[in-house]
Amino acid sequence: MAGLDNVPTQQQITIETAKIDADVLKSINELNQRIQGLIIEFGQIHIRKKEMNEEMVRMDDFLEKGEDEFKGLNAQLREIIDGLDDKYPQGRIDIQSGTIQYQPGAPTRKQLAEMQRNQQLQQMPDGSSNGMKVVKE
């Protein structure tokens, strides 16, 4: 244990205090205040950004539901119009007067579309509908 005899048993740490120059202290305080202001602004921006993201999600949900409702209402309207077309072929509806002008005995819009499809298919020698003819040599 001879090596332990040489270890000092008491240590002293000296701490001194010095006055900081007033201009340096002023600069430190100003920079700290600016940093604190930026931290507050960053926090506000972060919160606002999160609120806006949540609002965007709500708007996307609203748009999706609105599109679904729009498609459903359009389908209902199409059914009514198709039903009227069956009864009143090629009719023109005047919503304000509540009347419809039509051509008795004329083909319905569905019948016209079917006739056009059939004509196109008959014009194609191979029955395709791409508008190109196949020629064999």
TIVEXFI-15694 format. One line per field, with one value per residue: residue number from 1; x, y, z of N, C-alpha, C, CB in turn. Coordinates in pm, whole numbers, padded with zeros to 5 digits. Glycine has a CB too. Example, Ala and Ser with C-alpha at 12.3 -4.5 7.8 and 13.67 -1.06 7.14 Angstrom:
<sites>
resi = 1|2
nc1 = 01319|01285
nc2 = -00569|-00225
nc3 = 00780|00708
cac1 = 01230|01367
cac2 = -00450|-00106
cac3 = 00780|00714
cc1 = 01320|01290
cc2 = -00330|00003
cc3 = 00780|00787
cbc1 = 01131|01408
cbc2 = -00447|-00060
cbc3 = 00905|00572
</sites>
This chain:
<sites>
resi = 1|2|3|4|5|6|7|8|9|10|11|12|13|14|15|16|17|18|19|20|21|22|23|24|25|26|27|28|29|30|31|32|33|34|35|36|37|38|39|40|41|42|43|44|45|46|47|48|49|50|51|52|53|54|55|56|57|58|59|60|61|62|63|64|65|66|67|68|69|70|71|72|73|74|75|76|77|78|79|80|81|82|83|84|85|86|87|88|89|90|91|92|93|94|95|96|97|98|99|100|101|102|103|104|105|106|107|108|109|110|111|112|113|114|115|116|117|118|119|120|121|122|123|124|125|126|127|128|129|130|131|132|133|134|135|136|137
nc1 = 00082|00204|00189|-00045|00005|00110|-00097|-00281|-00487|-00669|-00844|-00847|-01062|-01060|-01270|-01348|-01506|-01605|-01681|-01900|-01864|-02074|-02179|-02145|-02305|-02549|-02581|-02597|-02838|-03019|-02998|-03084|-03352|-03448|-03416|-03594|-03831|-03843|-03871|-04124|-04275|-04225|-04353|-04619|-04657|-04626|-04847|-05056|-05013|-05067|-05340|-05434|-05374|-05545|-05786|-05771|-05794|-06057|-06187|-06123|-06262|-06523|-06541|-06518|-06748|-06936|-06893|-06972|-07243|-07322|-07285|-07475|-07715|-07711|-07739|-07998|-08140|-08083|-08219|-08484|-08502|-08450|-08674|-08875|-08801|-08858|-09136|-09196|-09060|-08747|-08781|-08814|-08767|-08936|-08870|-08962|-09224|-09326|-09370|-09340|-09203|-09233|-09164|-09400|-09389|-09127|-08791|-08648|-08387|-08214|-08273|-08184|-07908|-07840|-07900|-07707|-07471|-07504|-07498|-07234|-07095|-07182|-07064|-06799|-06587|-06475|-06611|-06501|-06459|-06277|-06240|-06066|-05989|-05942|-05728|-05673|-05412
nc2 = -00118|00105|00282|00421|00597|00824|00969|01266|01368|01568|01789|02099|02323|02606|02874|03155|03476|03698|04014|04056|04228|04503|04551|04300|04142|04264|04197|03917|03887|04008|03835|03597|03667|03701|03442|03305|03425|03326|03053|03050|03141|02928|02722|02812|02811|02538|02432|02558|02453|02185|02205|02293|02071|01883|02004|01982|01706|01674|01820|01666|01432|01536|01609|01357|01226|01402|01368|01101|01128|01303|01139|00942|01093|01183|00939|00871|01081|01024|00779|00867|01038|00853|00691|00873|00914|00668|00675|00918|00963|01101|01342|01686|01856|02105|02249|02467|02516|02271|02086|01857|01818|01598|01331|01139|00790|00791|00658|00573|00726|00528|00323|00446|00469|00198|00119|00266|00147|-00111|-00053|00034|-00201|-00365|-00244|-00304|-00553|-00758|-00739|-00586|-00283|-00080|00087|00028|-00149|-00490|-00632|-00898|-01042
nc3 = 00000|-00039|-00251|-00219|-00023|-00129|-00243|-00249|00017|00038|-00169|-00334|-00495|-00678|-00728|-00908|-00940|-01191|-01335|-01605|-01910|-01978|-02238|-02358|-02194|-02247|-02521|-02502|-02356|-02538|-02760|-02640|-02587|-02848|-02944|-02773|-02858|-03122|-03068|-02951|-03172|-03351|-03215|-03226|-03502|-03552|-03414|-03554|-03809|-03763|-03698|-03946|-04106|-03992|-04059|-04337|-04365|-04273|-04473|-04698|-04633|-04636|-04907|-05027|-04930|-05035|-05311|-05339|-05268|-05472|-05699|-05642|-05640|-05903|-06035|-05953|-06074|-06343|-06368|-06342|-06564|-06769|-06735|-06801|-07067|-07177|-07167|-07288|-07570|-07670|-07536|-07428|-07141|-06964|-06687|-06538|-06631|-06598|-06800|-07080|-07398|-07668|-07907|-08029|-08084|-08170|-08152|-07833|-07634|-07542|-07723|-07960|-07909|-07894|-08156|-08295|-08199|-08302|-08578|-08606|-08543|-08751|-08968|-08940|-09060|-08907|-08677|-08481|-08287|-08327|-08540|-08745|-09046|-09131|-09356|-09571|-09753
cac1 = 00000|00296|00147|-00157|00054|00145|-00218|-00325|-00613|-00760|-00832|-00912|-01100|-01074|-01368|-01344|-01616|-01562|-01792|-01906|-01877|-02217|-02217|-02154|-02424|-02665|-02590|-02645|-02980|-03095|-03000|-03172|-03489|-03484|-03429|-03720|-03938|-03850|-03925|-04269|-04332|-04219|-04460|-04746|-04664|-04648|-04987|-05142|-04994|-05142|-05482|-05464|-05373|-05670|-05892|-05759|-05851|-06203|-06232|-06115|-06376|-06644|-06541|-06545|-06890|-07010|-06884|-07058|-07381|-07342|-07301|-07603|-07823|-07706|-07796|-08143|-08190|-08073|-08329|-08609|-08496|-08466|-08815|-08953|-08767|-08934|-09276|-09201|-08934|-08672|-08851|-08745|-08838|-08935|-08890|-09040|-09367|-09366|-09419|-09241|-09235|-09172|-09203|-09467|-09348|-08984|-08713|-08595|-08241|-08151|-08288|-08094|-07770|-07826|-07897|-07576|-07373|-07524|-07450|-07088|-07050|-07210|-06971|-06668|-06593|-06438|-06695|-06433|-06511|-06167|-06240|-05967|-06027|-05839|-05719|-05591|-05353
cac2 = 00000|00219|00376|00501|00698|00945|01033|01371|01336|01680|01865|02230|02379|02749|02935|03300|03547|03820|04092|04053|04361|04539|04532|04156|04096|04314|04114|03783|03899|04033|03711|03502|03711|03670|03295|03270|03467|03228|02927|03072|03144|02791|02647|02857|02760|02393|02409|02601|02355|02064|02238|02298|01933|01822|02064|01921|01571|01692|01864|01550|01346|01602|01596|01217|01202|01483|01304|00984|01175|01356|01024|00879|01180|01180|00811|00882|01169|00948|00682|00940|01084|00734|00652|00968|00891|00550|00714|01034|00952|01220|01457|01804|01892|02244|02234|02579|02501|02134|02017|01788|01807|01473|01282|01009|00686|00799|00568|00634|00749|00395|00254|00512|00430|00057|00113|00317|00042|-00219|-00007|00032|-00340|-00419|-00185|-00367|-00691|-00855|-00715|-00503|-00147|00013|00175|-00015|-00266|-00593|-00672|-01017|-01043
cac3 = 00000|-00039|-00354|-00171|00070|-00204|-00293|-00157|00080|00033|-00292|-00330|-00623|-00663|-00818|-00900|-01002|-01260|-01388|-01751|-01969|-01994|-02378|-02383|-02122|-02322|-02641|-02461|-02322|-02660|-02838|-02569|-02608|-02987|-02952|-02706|-02949|-03232|-03014|-02936|-03307|-03404|-03150|-03282|-03640|-03545|-03374|-03666|-03917|-03723|-03714|-04089|-04154|-03947|-04140|-04471|-04355|-04266|-04605|-04787|-04597|-04686|-05053|-05063|-04905|-05131|-05442|-05335|-05273|-05606|-05790|-05612|-05688|-06049|-06078|-05935|-06179|-06469|-06368|-06369|-06703|-06854|-06726|-06882|-07208|-07221|-07183|-07379|-07644|-07710|-07478|-07375|-07018|-06919|-06542|-06485|-06660|-06561|-06919|-07161|-07541|-07713|-08039|-08016|-08178|-08199|-08065|-07710|-07639|-07528|-07852|-08056|-07876|-07932|-08303|-08338|-08170|-08399|-08708|-08604|-08547|-08884|-09063|-08921|-09109|-08803|-08559|-08381|-08284|-08317|-08655|-08844|-09124|-09146|-09495|-09593|-09887
cc1 = 00087|00254|00035|-00112|00085|00022|-00259|-00464|-00714|-00734|-00904|-00939|-01124|-01171|-01362|-01465|-01563|-01686|-01784|-01927|-02025|-02263|-02234|-02278|-02551|-02686|-02645|-02794|-03066|-03107|-03091|-03319|-03536|-03504|-03560|-03840|-03956|-03909|-04076|-04336|-04333|-04331|-04597|-04765|-04692|-04793|-05081|-05134|-05072|-05292|-05521|-05466|-05501|-05788|-05891|-05818|-06003|-06258|-06228|-06231|-06506|-06653|-06576|-06693|-06976|-07009|-06973|-07206|-07415|-07366|-07437|-07720|-07828|-07767|-07949|-08206|-08188|-08186|-08461|-08613|-08515|-08611|-08904|-08927|-08840|-09080|-09292|-09071|-08878|-08736|-08757|-08828|-08823|-08972|-08979|-09189|-09417|-09419|-09302|-09290|-09162|-09225|-09268|-09418|-09200|-08908|-08662|-08444|-08165|-08157|-08197|-07949|-07743|-07818|-07761|-07466|-07382|-07473|-07297|-07034|-07073|-07113|-06832|-06676|-06560|-06517|-06626|-06485|-06398|-06155|-06139|-06016|-05910|-05843|-05627|-05539|-05315
cc2 = 00125|00323|00467|00611|00829|01020|01142|01340|01449|01757|01996|02275|02527|02801|03084|03357|03674|03888|04088|04196|04387|04519|04384|04100|04139|04230|03976|03789|03922|03907|03607|03538|03678|03519|03251|03308|03371|03096|02937|03070|03004|02706|02683|02805|02611|02362|02445|02502|02227|02087|02237|02157|01861|01875|02005|01781|01579|01732|01748|01454|01405|01588|01454|01183|01278|01422|01180|01024|01228|01243|00956|00961|01182|01051|00814|00969|01096|00847|00751|00983|00966|00686|00744|00947|00769|00588|00826|01038|01087|01349|01567|01853|02042|02239|02346|02564|02362|02055|01947|01785|01682|01435|01145|00912|00690|00701|00645|00653|00617|00319|00314|00471|00286|00044|00162|00214|-00071|-00179|-00009|-00109|-00401|-00364|-00246|-00513|-00795|-00835|-00629|-00360|-00044|00105|00136|-00140|-00362|-00639|-00792|-01014|-01183
cc3 = 00000|-00142|-00310|-00076|00000|-00256|-00196|-00103|00071|-00097|-00276|-00473|-00599|-00769|-00796|-00973|-01064|-01318|-01541|-01799|-02001|-02138|-02412|-02316|-02195|-02448|-02608|-02430|-02446|-02745|-02773|-02590|-02751|-03005|-02889|-02794|-03065|-03185|-02999|-03074|-03369|-03343|-03206|-03424|-03640|-03510|-03488|-03781|-03886|-03738|-03861|-04149|-04115|-04029|-04282|-04471|-04352|-04403|-04705|-04761|-04653|-04838|-05096|-05043|-05005|-05270|-05447|-05344|-05412|-05706|-05768|-05663|-05840|-06102|-06064|-06044|-06313|-06478|-06402|-06515|-06798|-06853|-06808|-07030|-07261|-07251|-07286|-07458|-07689|-07660|-07432|-07257|-06993|-06771|-06488|-06512|-06623|-06680|-06990|-07305|-07591|-07850|-08023|-08124|-08213|-08108|-07942|-07725|-07625|-07660|-07958|-08032|-07917|-08084|-08355|-08313|-08272|-08537|-08713|-08614|-08684|-08987|-09052|-08966|-09001|-08674|-08454|-08390|-08277|-08439|-08762|-08916|-09130|-09289|-09507|-09735|-09927
cbc1 = -00093|00438|00106|-00258|00179|00236|-00333|-00324|-00591|-00743|-00888|-00824|-01226|-00937|-01512|-01212|-01727|-01457|-01788|-02020|-01789|-02240|-02113|-02028|-02424|-02646|-02453|-02566|-03001|-03030|-02858|-03139|-03503|-03373|-03309|-03729|-03911|-03711|-03860|-04298|-04252|-04082|-04458|-04755|-04534|-04554|-05023|-05103|-04844|-05108|-05514|-05360|-05251|-05693|-05875|-05612|-05798|-06241|-06147|-05980|-06386|-06645|-06404|-06458|-06928|-06953|-06737|-07033|-07405|-07221|-07187|-07618|-07805|-07560|-07736|-08175|-08106|-07935|-08339|-08622|-08362|-08372|-08860|-08917|-08616|-08930|-09333|-09223|-08954|-08659|-08933|-08726|-08783|-09036|-08755|-08991|-09395|-09471|-09489|-09214|-09191|-09199|-09081|-09621|-09428|-08931|-08593|-08626|-08197|-08219|-08435|-08109|-07743|-07944|-08012|-07544|-07393|-07673|-07502|-07036|-07122|-07353|-06963|-06623|-06498|-06291|-06737|-06278|-06606|-06039|-06214|-05829|-06073|-05861|-05669|-05671|-05231
cbc2 = -00001|00172|00303|00414|00648|00908|00929|01509|01301|01771|01787|02334|02308|02821|02878|03356|03578|03789|04239|03958|04375|04686|04596|04083|04150|04463|04101|03730|04014|04144|03653|03500|03861|03721|03225|03340|03606|03206|02894|03206|03241|02727|02671|03010|02789|02328|02492|02742|02324|02025|02375|02385|01857|01849|02218|01917|01497|01798|01981|01477|01329|01751|01635|01122|01242|01624|01265|00904|01285|01440|00921|00858|01322|01195|00694|00941|01298|00877|00610|01063|01155|00621|00651|01113|00874|00439|00759|01170|00865|01225|01412|01917|01811|02336|02232|02710|02528|02138|02116|01645|01937|01359|01275|01026|00698|00945|00506|00545|00848|00313|00259|00665|00449|-00026|00199|00447|-00014|-00258|00134|00099|-00422|-00387|-00036|-00357|-00709|-00846|-00845|-00507|-00129|-00061|00314|-00041|-00225|-00713|-00556|-01148|-00952
cbc3 = 00119|-00067|-00476|-00103|00142|-00319|-00311|-00227|00223|00157|-00413|-00255|-00684|-00672|-00795|-00958|-00900|-01372|-01335|-01803|-02098|-01953|-02471|-02330|-01978|-02360|-02709|-02336|-02223|-02742|-02855|-02418|-02582|-03083|-02882|-02569|-03002|-03292|-02878|-02863|-03397|-03375|-02999|-03280|-03717|-03441|-03248|-03715|-03937|-03576|-03652|-04162|-04099|-03797|-04146|-04516|-04228|-04160|-04656|-04769|-04443|-04645|-05110|-04979|-04762|-05137|-05473|-05205|-05166|-05649|-05769|-05462|-05633|-06098|-05994|-05796|-06187|-06480|-06231|-06275|-06732|-06808|-06580|-06842|-07225|-07113|-07047|-07298|-07766|-07861|-07361|-07485|-06896|-07003|-06469|-06545|-06809|-06451|-07016|-07108|-07623|-07613|-08135|-08023|-08303|-08179|-08144|-07585|-07528|-07416|-07899|-08047|-07726|-07877|-08363|-08265|-08028|-08407|-08737|-08476|-08440|-08924|-09042|-08771|-09226|-08772|-08497|-08403|-08163|-08298|-08611|-08777|-09267|-09047|-09583|-09565|-09894
</sites>
